[in-house]
Amino acid sequence: MSDLDDFARTGGADQGLCVVTTVRGDGSVQASVVNAGVLDHPVSGARVVGLVAAGGSRKLTNLRLRPRSTLVAKSGWQWVAVEGSTELIGPDDTAPGIDADRLRLLLREIFTAAGGTHDNWAEYDRVMASEGRTAVLVTPARVYSNS
């Protein structure tokens, strides 16, 4: 039985790179490569998989209408998938208890959970805000792998 530790370990072996899928209005699947990592939900404290999406992206459009996704992390021949419901927290997707400063810190937490580092956090924060970046949090319903 796989779990989020397996996802974090497998994704971490490839700088947090994974594939995320969403569902388009016509029922077809939209996929893209993102950086994702495991972290604690900023309100509930439950472990989730997080990624940061650009404001206005198709991912966000799809997730606002159909809030479920699958993420697949791989390293060599090993892969781990996480399926679940999604929650969006960003400038256009407010959440109780998350103000602008908490969102700024959440975007940093997701970035570092995915293995990212930065030499100038003020610049990182500025770019995230100017691009309308949104936190995408996936609460796992299923975690499975090829092992």
Secondary structure as GFF3:
##gff-version 3
##sequence-region A 1 147
A	DSSP	alpha_helix	4	12	.	.	.	ID=ss1
A	DSSP	beta_strand	17	23	.	.	.	ID=ss2
A	DSSP	beta_strand	29	40	.	.	.	ID=ss3
A	DSSP	beta_strand	47	53	.	.	.	ID=ss4
A	DSSP	alpha_helix	58	65	.	.	.	ID=ss5
A	DSSP	beta_strand	68	75	.	.	.	ID=ss6
A	DSSP	beta_strand	78	89	.	.	.	ID=ss7
A	DSSP	alpha_helix	100	113	.	.	.	ID=ss8
A	DSSP	alpha_helix	121	130	.	.	.	ID=ss9
A	DSSP	beta_strand	134	145	.	.	.	ID=ss10
###
